[in-house]
């Protein structure tokens, strides 16, 4: 399971690299070919590690790569 979440985290990362600005979490979930729960766990993993930044409030969360962390 951890491996699957890691693979989903990689997909979220790649998705965010190709999209400018904050992306709606719902759009990320819909555009990535993985179960919603897996994508949400991947987003949580990336957030906990500081690789993404979250903005907004439910249900309108938006995310972006944390450029300072990735360089």
PyMOL Python script that loads the backbone (N, CA, C, O; Angstrom):
from pymol import cmd

cmd.read_pdbstr("""\
ATOM      1  N   UNK A   1       0.814  -1.194   0.000  1.00  0.00           N
ATOM      2  CA  UNK A   1       0.000   0.000   0.000  1.00  0.00           C
ATOM      3  C   UNK A   1       0.861   1.263   0.000  1.00  0.00           C
ATOM      4  O   UNK A   1       0.569   2.222  -0.714  1.00  0.00           O
ATOM      5  N   UNK A   2       1.919   1.253   0.803  1.00  0.00           N
ATOM      6  CA  UNK A   2       2.794   2.423   0.868  1.00  0.00           C
ATOM      7  C   UNK A   2       3.439   2.675  -0.495  1.00  0.00           C
ATOM      8  O   UNK A   2       3.593   3.825  -0.906  1.00  0.00           O
ATOM      9  N   UNK A   3       3.809   1.619  -1.183  1.00  0.00           N
ATOM     10  CA  UNK A   3       4.399   1.772  -2.511  1.00  0.00           C
ATOM     11  C   UNK A   3       3.395   2.416  -3.460  1.00  0.00           C
ATOM     12  O   UNK A   3       3.752   3.305  -4.234  1.00  0.00           O
ATOM     13  N   UNK A   4       2.138   1.971  -3.404  1.00  0.00           N
ATOM     14  CA  UNK A   4       1.098   2.530  -4.275  1.00  0.00           C
ATOM     15  C   UNK A   4       0.899   4.017  -3.989  1.00  0.00           C
ATOM     16  O   UNK A   4       0.780   4.814  -4.920  1.00  0.00           O
ATOM     17  N   UNK A   5       0.863   4.395  -2.713  1.00  0.00           N
ATOM     18  CA  UNK A   5       0.691   5.800  -2.349  1.00  0.00           C
ATOM     19  C   UNK A   5       1.883   6.610  -2.854  1.00  0.00           C
ATOM     20  O   UNK A   5       1.713   7.732  -3.332  1.00  0.00           O
ATOM     21  N   UNK A   6       3.083   6.050  -2.749  1.00  0.00           N
ATOM     22  CA  UNK A   6       4.272   6.720  -3.269  1.00  0.00           C
ATOM     23  C   UNK A   6       4.201   6.930  -4.767  1.00  0.00           C
ATOM     24  O   UNK A   6       4.594   7.983  -5.268  1.00  0.00           O
ATOM     25  N   UNK A   7       3.704   5.938  -5.485  1.00  0.00           N
ATOM     26  CA  UNK A   7       3.535   6.082  -6.940  1.00  0.00           C
ATOM     27  C   UNK A   7       2.506   7.164  -7.259  1.00  0.00           C
ATOM     28  O   UNK A   7       2.702   7.953  -8.183  1.00  0.00           O
ATOM     29  N   UNK A   8       1.422   7.203  -6.508  1.00  0.00           N
ATOM     30  CA  UNK A   8       0.417   8.254  -6.696  1.00  0.00           C
ATOM     31  C   UNK A   8       1.009   9.624  -6.373  1.00  0.00           C
ATOM     32  O   UNK A   8       0.710  10.607  -7.051  1.00  0.00           O
ATOM     33  N   UNK A   9       1.846   9.690  -5.340  1.00  0.00           N
ATOM     34  CA  UNK A   9       2.502  10.957  -4.992  1.00  0.00           C
ATOM     35  C   UNK A   9       3.362  11.436  -6.155  1.00  0.00           C
ATOM     36  O   UNK A   9       3.415  12.633  -6.438  1.00  0.00           O
ATOM     37  N   UNK A  10       4.032  10.511  -6.825  1.00  0.00           N
ATOM     38  CA  UNK A  10       4.821  10.869  -8.004  1.00  0.00           C
ATOM     39  C   UNK A  10       3.949  11.411  -9.119  1.00  0.00           C
ATOM     40  O   UNK A  10       4.334  12.352  -9.813  1.00  0.00           O
ATOM     41  N   UNK A  11       2.777  10.822  -9.294  1.00  0.00           N
ATOM     42  CA  UNK A  11       1.850  11.303 -10.321  1.00  0.00           C
ATOM     43  C   UNK A  11       1.326  12.703  -9.975  1.00  0.00           C
ATOM     44  O   UNK A  11       1.201  13.558 -10.851  1.00  0.00           O
ATOM     45  N   UNK A  12       1.022  12.927  -8.697  1.00  0.00           N
ATOM     46  CA  UNK A  12       0.567  14.253  -8.264  1.00  0.00           C
ATOM     47  C   UNK A  12       1.676  15.270  -8.516  1.00  0.00           C
ATOM     48  O   UNK A  12       1.418  16.369  -9.007  1.00  0.00           O
ATOM     49  N   UNK A  13       2.904  14.901  -8.180  1.00  0.00           N
ATOM     50  CA  UNK A  13       4.062  15.791  -8.373  1.00  0.00           C
ATOM     51  C   UNK A  13       4.192  16.175  -9.845  1.00  0.00           C
ATOM     52  O   UNK A  13       4.311  17.353 -10.182  1.00  0.00           O
ATOM     53  N   UNK A  14       4.168  15.157 -10.723  1.00  0.00           N
ATOM     54  CA  UNK A  14       4.292  15.416 -12.163  1.00  0.00           C
ATOM     55  C   UNK A  14       3.149  16.295 -12.666  1.00  0.00           C
ATOM     56  O   UNK A  14       3.357  17.185 -13.490  1.00  0.00           O
ATOM     57  N   UNK A  15       1.958  16.040 -12.171  1.00  0.00           N
ATOM     58  CA  UNK A  15       0.796  16.831 -12.563  1.00  0.00           C
ATOM     59  C   UNK A  15       1.009  18.297 -12.188  1.00  0.00           C
ATOM     60  O   UNK A  15       0.780  19.190 -13.004  1.00  0.00           O
ATOM     61  N   UNK A  16       1.444  18.540 -10.960  1.00  0.00           N
ATOM     62  CA  UNK A  16       1.641  19.910 -10.496  1.00  0.00           C
ATOM     63  C   UNK A  16       2.785  20.606 -11.224  1.00  0.00           C
ATOM     64  O   UNK A  16       2.755  21.825 -11.393  1.00  0.00           O
ATOM     65  N   UNK A  17       3.790  19.851 -11.656  1.00  0.00           N
ATOM     66  CA  UNK A  17       4.892  20.433 -12.433  1.00  0.00           C
ATOM     67  C   UNK A  17       4.407  20.990 -13.768  1.00  0.00           C
ATOM     68  O   UNK A  17       4.981  21.946 -14.289  1.00  0.00           O
ATOM     69  N   UNK A  18       3.369  20.403 -14.311  1.00  0.00           N
ATOM     70  CA  UNK A  18       2.891  20.808 -15.636  1.00  0.00           C
ATOM     71  C   UNK A  18       1.744  21.815 -15.580  1.00  0.00           C
ATOM     72  O   UNK A  18       1.245  22.244 -16.621  1.00  0.00           O
ATOM     73  N   UNK A  19       1.324  22.195 -14.374  1.00  0.00           N
ATOM     74  CA  UNK A  19       0.230  23.159 -14.215  1.00  0.00           C
ATOM     75  C   UNK A  19       0.726  24.343 -13.397  1.00  0.00           C
ATOM     76  O   UNK A  19       1.328  24.175 -12.336  1.00  0.00           O
ATOM     77  N   UNK A  20       0.464  25.532 -13.903  1.00  0.00           N
ATOM     78  CA  UNK A  20       0.913  26.741 -13.208  1.00  0.00           C
ATOM     79  C   UNK A  20      -0.106  27.163 -12.161  1.00  0.00           C
ATOM     80  O   UNK A  20      -1.307  26.952 -12.327  1.00  0.00           O
ATOM     81  N   UNK A  21       0.379  27.753 -11.097  1.00  0.00           N
ATOM     82  CA  UNK A  21      -0.495  28.269 -10.052  1.00  0.00           C
ATOM     83  C   UNK A  21      -1.089  27.163  -9.201  1.00  0.00           C
ATOM     84  O   UNK A  21      -0.804  25.979  -9.380  1.00  0.00           O
ATOM     85  N   UNK A  22      -1.925  27.594  -8.271  1.00  0.00           N
ATOM     86  CA  UNK A  22      -2.601  26.652  -7.386  1.00  0.00           C
ATOM     87  C   UNK A  22      -3.667  25.883  -8.149  1.00  0.00           C
ATOM     88  O   UNK A  22      -4.493  26.487  -8.834  1.00  0.00           O
ATOM     89  N   UNK A  23      -3.659  24.555  -8.041  1.00  0.00           N
ATOM     90  CA  UNK A  23      -4.633  23.696  -8.716  1.00  0.00           C
ATOM     91  C   UNK A  23      -5.703  23.259  -7.718  1.00  0.00           C
ATOM     92  O   UNK A  23      -5.377  22.911  -6.583  1.00  0.00           O
ATOM     93  N   UNK A  24      -6.958  23.270  -8.118  1.00  0.00           N
ATOM     94  CA  UNK A  24      -8.001  22.733  -7.239  1.00  0.00           C
ATOM     95  C   UNK A  24      -7.770  21.241  -6.989  1.00  0.00           C
ATOM     96  O   UNK A  24      -7.494  20.487  -7.922  1.00  0.00           O
ATOM     97  N   UNK A  25      -7.883  20.826  -5.747  1.00  0.00           N
ATOM     98  CA  UNK A  25      -7.668  19.419  -5.402  1.00  0.00           C
ATOM     99  C   UNK A  25      -8.632  18.529  -6.174  1.00  0.00           C
ATOM    100  O   UNK A  25      -8.249  17.448  -6.621  1.00  0.00           O
ATOM    101  N   UNK A  26      -9.870  18.965  -6.338  1.00  0.00           N
ATOM    102  CA  UNK A  26     -10.845  18.165  -7.094  1.00  0.00           C
ATOM    103  C   UNK A  26     -10.378  17.908  -8.520  1.00  0.00           C
ATOM    104  O   UNK A  26     -10.576  16.815  -9.049  1.00  0.00           O
ATOM    105  N   UNK A  27      -9.765  18.896  -9.143  1.00  0.00           N
ATOM    106  CA  UNK A  27      -9.258  18.732 -10.510  1.00  0.00           C
ATOM    107  C   UNK A  27      -8.118  17.724 -10.538  1.00  0.00           C
ATOM    108  O   UNK A  27      -8.054  16.881 -11.433  1.00  0.00           O
ATOM    109  N   UNK A  28      -7.223  17.807  -9.566  1.00  0.00           N
ATOM    110  CA  UNK A  28      -6.108  16.855  -9.478  1.00  0.00           C
ATOM    111  C   UNK A  28      -6.661  15.439  -9.329  1.00  0.00           C
ATOM    112  O   UNK A  28      -6.216  14.518 -10.013  1.00  0.00           O
ATOM    113  N   UNK A  29      -7.627  15.271  -8.436  1.00  0.00           N
ATOM    114  CA  UNK A  29      -8.227  13.951  -8.210  1.00  0.00           C
ATOM    115  C   UNK A  29      -8.841  13.419  -9.499  1.00  0.00           C
ATOM    116  O   UNK A  29      -8.657  12.250  -9.841  1.00  0.00           O
ATOM    117  N   UNK A  30      -9.567  14.271 -10.212  1.00  0.00           N
ATOM    118  CA  UNK A  30     -10.248  13.833 -11.441  1.00  0.00           C
ATOM    119  C   UNK A  30      -9.283  13.555 -12.586  1.00  0.00           C
ATOM    120  O   UNK A  30      -9.560  12.697 -13.423  1.00  0.00           O
ATOM    121  N   UNK A  31      -8.165  14.254 -12.642  1.00  0.00           N
ATOM    122  CA  UNK A  31      -7.237  14.121 -13.773  1.00  0.00           C
ATOM    123  C   UNK A  31      -6.214  13.002 -13.605  1.00  0.00           C
ATOM    124  O   UNK A  31      -5.611  12.568 -14.586  1.00  0.00           O
ATOM    125  N   UNK A  32      -6.013  12.536 -12.392  1.00  0.00           N
ATOM    126  CA  UNK A  32      -5.042  11.457 -12.162  1.00  0.00           C
ATOM    127  C   UNK A  32      -5.784  10.130 -12.180  1.00  0.00           C
ATOM    128  O   UNK A  32      -6.833   9.982 -11.552  1.00  0.00           O
ATOM    129  N   UNK A  33      -5.228   9.166 -12.906  1.00  0.00           N
ATOM    130  CA  UNK A  33      -5.860   7.856 -13.069  1.00  0.00           C
ATOM    131  C   UNK A  33      -5.527   6.960 -11.874  1.00  0.00           C
ATOM    132  O   UNK A  33      -4.704   6.049 -11.966  1.00  0.00           O
ATOM    133  N   UNK A  34      -6.188   7.247 -10.756  1.00  0.00           N
ATOM    134  CA  UNK A  34      -6.026   6.461  -9.539  1.00  0.00           C
ATOM    135  C   UNK A  34      -7.260   6.705  -8.678  1.00  0.00           C
ATOM    136  O   UNK A  34      -7.947   7.711  -8.855  1.00  0.00           O
ATOM    137  N   UNK A  35      -7.550   5.795  -7.747  1.00  0.00           N
ATOM    138  CA  UNK A  35      -8.702   6.011  -6.867  1.00  0.00           C
ATOM    139  C   UNK A  35      -8.561   7.298  -6.050  1.00  0.00           C
ATOM    140  O   UNK A  35      -7.459   7.678  -5.654  1.00  0.00           O
ATOM    141  N   UNK A  36      -9.687   7.955  -5.806  1.00  0.00           N
ATOM    142  CA  UNK A  36      -9.703   9.223  -5.077  1.00  0.00           C
ATOM    143  C   UNK A  36      -8.969   9.117  -3.744  1.00  0.00           C
ATOM    144  O   UNK A  36      -8.175   9.995  -3.408  1.00  0.00           O
ATOM    145  N   UNK A  37      -9.221   8.069  -2.990  1.00  0.00           N
ATOM    146  CA  UNK A  37      -8.577   7.919  -1.680  1.00  0.00           C
ATOM    147  C   UNK A  37      -7.058   7.830  -1.801  1.00  0.00           C
ATOM    148  O   UNK A  37      -6.338   8.354  -0.952  1.00  0.00           O
ATOM    149  N   UNK A  38      -6.574   7.181  -2.833  1.00  0.00           N
ATOM    150  CA  UNK A  38      -5.122   7.066  -3.039  1.00  0.00           C
ATOM    151  C   UNK A  38      -4.511   8.429  -3.358  1.00  0.00           C
ATOM    152  O   UNK A  38      -3.437   8.766  -2.860  1.00  0.00           O
ATOM    153  N   UNK A  39      -5.198   9.203  -4.185  1.00  0.00           N
ATOM    154  CA  UNK A  39      -4.699  10.535  -4.533  1.00  0.00           C
ATOM    155  C   UNK A  39      -4.697  11.426  -3.290  1.00  0.00           C
ATOM    156  O   UNK A  39      -3.757  12.190  -3.072  1.00  0.00           O
ATOM    157  N   UNK A  40      -5.747  11.329  -2.480  1.00  0.00           N
ATOM    158  CA  UNK A  40      -5.798  12.129  -1.258  1.00  0.00           C
ATOM    159  C   UNK A  40      -4.686  11.734  -0.282  1.00  0.00           C
ATOM    160  O   UNK A  40      -4.088  12.598   0.360  1.00  0.00           O
ATOM    161  N   UNK A  41      -4.411  10.447  -0.171  1.00  0.00           N
ATOM    162  CA  UNK A  41      -3.303  10.014   0.687  1.00  0.00           C
ATOM    163  C   UNK A  41      -1.969  10.518   0.148  1.00  0.00           C
ATOM    164  O   UNK A  41      -1.091  10.908   0.918  1.00  0.00           O
ATOM    165  N   UNK A  42      -1.816  10.510  -1.170  1.00  0.00           N
ATOM    166  CA  UNK A  42      -0.585  11.005  -1.791  1.00  0.00           C
ATOM    167  C   UNK A  42      -0.427  12.503  -1.537  1.00  0.00           C
ATOM    168  O   UNK A  42       0.676  12.968  -1.250  1.00  0.00           O
ATOM    169  N   UNK A  43      -1.505  13.248  -1.639  1.00  0.00           N
ATOM    170  CA  UNK A  43      -1.459  14.683  -1.360  1.00  0.00           C
ATOM    171  C   UNK A  43      -1.067  14.916   0.097  1.00  0.00           C
ATOM    172  O   UNK A  43      -0.254  15.792   0.390  1.00  0.00           O
ATOM    173  N   UNK A  44      -1.641  14.140   1.005  1.00  0.00           N
ATOM    174  CA  UNK A  44      -1.282  14.251   2.417  1.00  0.00           C
ATOM    175  C   UNK A  44       0.185  13.957   2.662  1.00  0.00           C
ATOM    176  O   UNK A  44       0.841  14.647   3.442  1.00  0.00           O
ATOM    177  N   UNK A  45       0.695  12.943   2.001  1.00  0.00           N
ATOM    178  CA  UNK A  45       2.103  12.572   2.129  1.00  0.00           C
ATOM    179  C   UNK A  45       2.991  13.739   1.669  1.00  0.00           C
ATOM    180  O   UNK A  45       3.915  14.144   2.375  1.00  0.00           O
ATOM    181  N   UNK A  46       2.698  14.264   0.485  1.00  0.00           N
ATOM    182  CA  UNK A  46       3.488  15.374  -0.049  1.00  0.00           C
ATOM    183  C   UNK A  46       3.392  16.616   0.839  1.00  0.00           C
ATOM    184  O   UNK A  46       4.375  17.334   1.019  1.00  0.00           O
ATOM    185  N   UNK A  47       2.202  16.865   1.392  1.00  0.00           N
ATOM    186  CA  UNK A  47       2.028  18.018   2.283  1.00  0.00           C
ATOM    187  C   UNK A  47       2.840  17.829   3.561  1.00  0.00           C
ATOM    188  O   UNK A  47       3.498  18.761   4.024  1.00  0.00           O
ATOM    189  N   UNK A  48       2.797  16.646   4.122  1.00  0.00           N
ATOM    190  CA  UNK A  48       3.526  16.359   5.362  1.00  0.00           C
ATOM    191  C   UNK A  48       5.031  16.511   5.160  1.00  0.00           C
ATOM    192  O   UNK A  48       5.739  16.964   6.059  1.00  0.00           O
ATOM    193  N   UNK A  49       5.511  16.138   3.995  1.00  0.00           N
ATOM    194  CA  UNK A  49       6.933  16.247   3.685  1.00  0.00           C
ATOM    195  C   UNK A  49       7.326  17.660   3.266  1.00  0.00           C
ATOM    196  O   UNK A  49       8.511  17.943   3.090  1.00  0.00           O
ATOM    197  N   UNK A  50       6.352  18.547   3.104  1.00  0.00           N
ATOM    198  CA  UNK A  50       6.630  19.929   2.741  1.00  0.00           C
ATOM    199  C   UNK A  50       6.853  20.149   1.257  1.00  0.00           C
ATOM    200  O   UNK A  50       7.362  21.197   0.860  1.00  0.00           O
ATOM    201  N   UNK A  51       6.481  19.180   0.429  1.00  0.00           N
ATOM    202  CA  UNK A  51       6.705  19.292  -1.013  1.00  0.00           C
ATOM    203  C   UNK A  51       5.602  20.050  -1.737  1.00  0.00           C
ATOM    204  O   UNK A  51       5.797  20.496  -2.867  1.00  0.00           O
ATOM    205  N   UNK A  52       4.440  20.200  -1.095  1.00  0.00           N
ATOM    206  CA  UNK A  52       3.366  20.980  -1.681  1.00  0.00           C
ATOM    207  C   UNK A  52       2.850  21.969  -0.647  1.00  0.00           C
ATOM    208  O   UNK A  52       3.026  21.790   0.558  1.00  0.00           O
ATOM    209  N   UNK A  53       2.213  23.011  -1.149  1.00  0.00           N
ATOM    210  CA  UNK A  53       1.573  24.004  -0.292  1.00  0.00           C
ATOM    211  C   UNK A  53       0.078  23.929  -0.538  1.00  0.00           C
ATOM    212  O   UNK A  53      -0.367  23.770  -1.674  1.00  0.00           O
ATOM    213  N   UNK A  54      -0.693  24.046   0.532  1.00  0.00           N
ATOM    214  CA  UNK A  54      -2.151  24.014   0.462  1.00  0.00           C
ATOM    215  C   UNK A  54      -2.696  25.402   0.746  1.00  0.00           C
ATOM    216  O   UNK A  54      -2.136  26.156   1.542  1.00  0.00           O
ATOM    217  N   UNK A  55      -3.794  25.726   0.083  1.00  0.00           N
ATOM    218  CA  UNK A  55      -4.431  27.013   0.291  1.00  0.00           C
ATOM    219  C   UNK A  55      -5.940  26.813   0.204  1.00  0.00           C
ATOM    220  O   UNK A  55      -6.409  25.920  -0.502  1.00  0.00           O
ATOM    221  N   UNK A  56      -6.692  27.629   0.912  1.00  0.00           N
ATOM    222  CA  UNK A  56      -8.142  27.556   0.845  1.00  0.00           C
ATOM    223  C   UNK A  56      -8.743  26.813   2.025  1.00  0.00           C
ATOM    224  O   UNK A  56      -8.063  26.460   2.988  1.00  0.00           O
ATOM    225  N   UNK A  57     -10.029  26.592   1.912  1.00  0.00           N
ATOM    226  CA  UNK A  57     -10.793  25.892   2.940  1.00  0.00           C
ATOM    227  C   UNK A  57     -11.742  24.909   2.261  1.00  0.00           C
ATOM    228  O   UNK A  57     -12.055  25.060   1.080  1.00  0.00           O
ATOM    229  N   UNK A  58     -12.195  23.912   2.999  1.00  0.00           N
ATOM    230  CA  UNK A  58     -13.081  22.926   2.386  1.00  0.00           C
ATOM    231  C   UNK A  58     -14.313  23.595   1.789  1.00  0.00           C
ATOM    232  O   UNK A  58     -14.826  24.540   2.388  1.00  0.00           O
ATOM    233  N   UNK A  59     -14.793  23.169   0.684  1.00  0.00           N
ATOM    234  CA  UNK A  59     -14.282  22.099  -0.164  1.00  0.00           C
ATOM    235  C   UNK A  59     -13.381  22.622  -1.285  1.00  0.00           C
ATOM    236  O   UNK A  59     -13.158  21.920  -2.271  1.00  0.00           O
ATOM    237  N   UNK A  60     -12.868  23.828  -1.150  1.00  0.00           N
ATOM    238  CA  UNK A  60     -12.118  24.466  -2.232  1.00  0.00           C
ATOM    239  C   UNK A  60     -10.615  24.521  -1.999  1.00  0.00           C
ATOM    240  O   UNK A  60      -9.981  25.545  -2.252  1.00  0.00           O
ATOM    241  N   UNK A  61     -10.047  23.426  -1.519  1.00  0.00           N
ATOM    242  CA  UNK A  61      -8.599  23.379  -1.342  1.00  0.00           C
ATOM    243  C   UNK A  61      -7.897  23.490  -2.684  1.00  0.00           C
ATOM    244  O   UNK A  61      -8.386  22.983  -3.694  1.00  0.00           O
ATOM    245  N   UNK A  62      -6.755  24.149  -2.693  1.00  0.00           N
ATOM    246  CA  UNK A  62      -5.899  24.261  -3.877  1.00  0.00           C
ATOM    247  C   UNK A  62      -4.484  23.922  -3.453  1.00  0.00           C
ATOM    248  O   UNK A  62      -4.085  24.188  -2.319  1.00  0.00           O
ATOM    249  N   UNK A  63      -3.713  23.324  -4.381  1.00  0.00           N
ATOM    250  CA  UNK A  63      -2.342  22.915  -4.058  1.00  0.00           C
ATOM    251  C   UNK A  63      -1.378  23.368  -5.148  1.00  0.00           C
ATOM    252  O   UNK A  63      -1.759  23.586  -6.298  1.00  0.00           O
ATOM    253  N   UNK A  64      -0.118  23.501  -4.747  1.00  0.00           N
ATOM    254  CA  UNK A  64       0.956  23.873  -5.661  1.00  0.00           C
ATOM    255  C   UNK A  64       2.245  23.249  -5.136  1.00  0.00           C
ATOM    256  O   UNK A  64       2.379  23.012  -3.935  1.00  0.00           O
ATOM    257  N   UNK A  65       3.183  22.985  -6.027  1.00  0.00           N
ATOM    258  CA  UNK A  65       4.490  22.503  -5.571  1.00  0.00           C
ATOM    259  C   UNK A  65       5.181  23.586  -4.761  1.00  0.00           C
ATOM    260  O   UNK A  65       5.089  24.770  -5.084  1.00  0.00           O
ATOM    261  N   UNK A  66       5.866  23.178  -3.721  1.00  0.00           N
ATOM    262  CA  UNK A  66       6.661  24.101  -2.896  1.00  0.00           C
ATOM    263  C   UNK A  66       8.015  24.228  -3.561  1.00  0.00           C
ATOM    264  O   UNK A  66       8.896  23.397  -3.340  1.00  0.00           O
ATOM    265  N   UNK A  67       8.194  25.255  -4.372  1.00  0.00           N
ATOM    266  CA  UNK A  67       9.415  25.446  -5.147  1.00  0.00           C
ATOM    267  C   UNK A  67      10.642  25.509  -4.242  1.00  0.00           C
ATOM    268  O   UNK A  67      11.691  24.969  -4.592  1.00  0.00           O
ATOM    269  N   UNK A  68      10.528  26.154  -3.092  1.00  0.00           N
ATOM    270  CA  UNK A  68      11.669  26.262  -2.166  1.00  0.00           C
ATOM    271  C   UNK A  68      12.122  24.904  -1.688  1.00  0.00           C
ATOM    272  O   UNK A  68      13.315  24.700  -1.467  1.00  0.00           O
ATOM    273  N   UNK A  69      11.201  23.965  -1.521  1.00  0.00           N
ATOM    274  CA  UNK A  69      11.533  22.620  -1.037  1.00  0.00           C
ATOM    275  C   UNK A  69      12.125  21.766  -2.150  1.00  0.00           C
ATOM    276  O   UNK A  69      12.988  20.928  -1.889  1.00  0.00           O
ATOM    277  N   UNK A  70      11.670  21.967  -3.403  1.00  0.00           N
ATOM    278  CA  UNK A  70      12.075  21.096  -4.503  1.00  0.00           C
ATOM    279  C   UNK A  70      13.394  21.490  -5.139  1.00  0.00           C
ATOM    280  O   UNK A  70      13.945  20.711  -5.917  1.00  0.00           O
ATOM    281  N   UNK A  71      13.926  22.671  -4.840  1.00  0.00           N
ATOM    282  CA  UNK A  71      15.185  23.082  -5.458  1.00  0.00           C
ATOM    283  C   UNK A  71      16.345  22.877  -4.542  1.00  0.00           C
ATOM    284  O   UNK A  71      17.482  23.174  -4.910  1.00  0.00           O
TER     285      UNK A  71
END
""", "prot")
cmd.dss("prot")
cmd.show_as("cartoon", "prot")
cmd.util.cbc("prot")
cmd.orient("prot")
